[in-house]
Amino acid sequence: MTSPLQQKLKINGPVVVTANRLADGAVVYRGEGGWTTKLDSAAVTASAAVVQDLLAAARADGLHAVDAYVAPVQVTEDGGVRPGNLRERIRSSGPTIDLPLQALRAKVDHVPVR
Amino acid sequence: MYLYDELDRTLVGERVAEFRGQVARRLSGELNEDEFRPLRLMNGVYLQLHAYMLRISIPYGTLSSAQLRMLAHVARRYDRGYGHFTTRQNIQYHWIKLEELPDAMADLASVGMHGMQTSGNVVRNITTDQWAGVAPDEIEDPRIWAEVIRQHVTLHPEFSFMPRKFKIAVGTSRHDRAALRIHDMALQMHRNGAGETGFEVMVGGGLGRTAFIAKTIKPFLHKRDVLSYVEAVLRTYNQFGRRDNIYKARIKILVHELGAEAFAKEVEAEWQSIKDGPLALDEEVVADIASRFRYPAYARLQNSPAELAEAPGGDRRFEAWIGNSVAKHKVPGYAIVTLSLKPEGGTPGDVTAGQMDAIADVADRYSFGEIRVGHEQNLALPHVAQRDLPAVWRALNAIGVAIPNVNLITDIIACPGLDYCSLANARSIPIAQEITRRFRNLDLARDLGRLHVNISGCINACGHHHVGHIGILGVEKNGEEFYQITLGGKADENATLGTLIGPAVPYAQVADLVEDIAAAYIELRERPDELFIDTVKRTGVEPFRERVYAAR
């Protein structure tokens, strides 16, 4: 569908290269010379040539991360980096919903049958 | 329960060992991702937005208490303490680590569970009625036939690289509880004029970007011919199905483009060449498979025992639950209990490890150790003595799964959506959660009656939105989530695709719109007992559109 992996590369603003870590699937970003789990530490660029280099380096490193692609970001006034769309916000911060254990934390978890 | 034989146990054990080696070679770099991806997919391992996802099949929706406890263990040990039941009698874990997957799979294999046939272009987990073997309206247990087919197609080399995935469902009741007609192939049992039982064969159903209701290509197939005919359909699809375009590769497109009649002719020609060969089913073989399904030693009990006359402590919630979640059983004095996994503000189909353990305890004590999984993302206890219903209610109520909203507007089917899924365009779960909050008043929900809301976060339609009485499809417009609403779909024996009611609305308006649809229904229905789906059928969607979109 609209998986970024299936879309043509279009650079209309600042972007990063992102992927999932091989061992556990965690979201990672391409930083200077390697991967980082922190978006703030990612290499941000709006240059197609730099993106191509980042992507090539990311894809060459298939041992640490997989399915690399280019994701939009927003750079805040203080230089912080924020995900550029909802999909990337969810990848970066996790589901927008409470996970079941959080939702149920007020309840008794296991009631033995008497 | 079904007892796996030595062959099954060996197969599952060998698969774990094989996958352990594959994971080790991937982690060491010996295999690259292109080489590894198809191998992990053959074991139900997907890569989602945040983590790997492991999908485990629950053949014909039947679980033992030991298996449910193992699912709880896997949730605790390898995931984040919960699992998610899907719309195809599978369970998914959304936070599994690749490096721990072989251990998780070994644990699952110890109770005969695995991820085979939950991914890839193979015959997927064969689904059926979650009330199989206990439904009063059933001709015979559909699981026997699902198992006959499962044994034949599991890891069958000819059907391991089909044009696309292939989903089969089997039903033997008058009322279709397994959404047969939205499957690639469905077998519906009938009794013919001579009193013999056999199957109507339907093909080419499916949702996704091009939705079709399955078409009948064989009105009555004798049971001895089930395997040969299934094989003939699979071969015809394998030969003529498109491999050049993933969006046109499902059998529904082939059946649509060829026409059901022409497709049936191709199948017939293939079938004639194999029907009297080794695939003709020997009665003894079927009897042997049937004998591995074990039925409880039911006590001789009467319906409506005295224990039911008085609610526990006069609790009105118990009465509501009896009226909503408890169904007739084929054996006198017993009942089928549905466990709603649709709490207010919850995620449809999610269950915590603690709930799984508690449900396993209840099943052991009150349901002969057996649990069922339905495509509506709820569970069921299939063999509860009616006299035990008060105790069962107390136990289920204590863990939040005795919500009397089965088949009501808050019993929502929803895919994981953009909160988890890498294919999704929009979120499904928070939409479902908001609708459950809007209709938290059970009197209101009950007044609306039977009303199925189905939500998908993309056109792939895992949330079966086309066949929801109210269907909600998430789409993306200029980076924002929008939702298309359809009315009048249904997935039962009169399966119909819903009709679009109007332009897509933004995320924040979806629950309002569902409330407006509910209000329009109350205004439009002829009598309080005219079901929502019948009102839509009678009036069409136009009166709903006028009322719901007038102010928008």
Contacts between the chains, C-beta under 8 A, distances in Angstrom:
chain1	res1	chain2	res2	distance
A	1	B	423	4.8
A	1	B	424	7.7
A	1	B	425	6.5
A	1	B	458	5.1
A	1	B	459	6.7
A	1	B	460	6.7
A	2	B	425	5.6
A	2	B	458	7.8
A	2	B	476	6.2
A	3	B	422	5.8
A	3	B	423	6.1
A	20	B	47	5.7
A	20	B	51	7.8
A	22	B	26	7.4
A	22	B	27	7.0
A	22	B	33	7.9
A	22	B	98	6.6
A	23	B	27	6.6
A	23	B	97	6.5
A	23	B	98	5.7
A	23	B	99	4.9
A	24	B	51	6.5
A	24	B	52	7.3
A	24	B	97	4.0
A	24	B	98	6.4
A	24	B	99	6.8
A	25	B	47	5.7
A	25	B	48	7.2
A	25	B	50	6.7
A	25	B	51	3.9
A	25	B	52	4.4
A	25	B	96	7.8
A	25	B	97	7.1
A	25	B	98	6.7
A	26	B	50	7.1
A	26	B	51	6.8
A	27	B	49	7.5
A	27	B	50	6.3
A	62	B	29	7.8
A	62	B	32	5.4
A	62	B	33	5.4
A	63	B	29	4.7
A	66	B	33	4.7
A	66	B	47	6.9
A	67	B	33	7.4
A	67	B	47	6.5
A	85	B	479	5.4
A	86	B	418	6.8
A	86	B	479	7.4
A	86	B	481	6.8
A	87	B	49	7.4
A	87	B	418	6.3
A	90	B	49	6.2
A	90	B	50	8.0
A	90	B	418	6.1
A	90	B	419	6.2
A	91	B	49	5.0
A	91	B	50	6.5
A	94	B	50	6.4
A	95	B	50	7.8
A	95	B	419	3.8
A	95	B	420	6.4
A	95	B	429	7.6
A	96	B	419	5.8
A	96	B	427	6.5
A	96	B	430	6.0
A	97	B	347	6.4
A	97	B	419	5.7
A	97	B	429	5.2
A	97	B	430	5.6
A	97	B	433	6.7
A	99	B	80	6.1
A	99	B	82	6.9
A	100	B	81	7.4
A	100	B	82	4.2
A	100	B	346	7.1
A	100	B	347	6.4
A	100	B	350	4.6
A	100	B	351	7.4
A	100	B	352	5.1
A	101	B	80	6.9
A	101	B	81	4.8
A	101	B	82	6.3
A	101	B	352	5.9
A	103	B	345	6.8
A	103	B	346	6.3
A	104	B	352	5.9
A	104	B	354	7.9
A	104	B	400	7.1
A	107	B	399	7.6
A	107	B	400	6.2
A	108	B	398	6.9
A	108	B	399	7.7
A	109	B	352	6.7
A	109	B	353	8.0
A	109	B	354	3.4
A	109	B	355	7.9
A	110	B	354	4.0
A	110	B	355	8.0
A	110	B	357	5.3
A	110	B	358	5.4
A	110	B	399	7.8
A	111	B	358	5.6
A	111	B	395	6.9
A	111	B	398	4.3
A	111	B	399	5.8
A	112	B	358	7.6
A	112	B	361	6.3
A	113	B	358	7.4
A	113	B	361	4.5
A	113	B	362	5.7
A	113	B	364	8.0
A	113	B	365	5.2
A	113	B	395	5.2
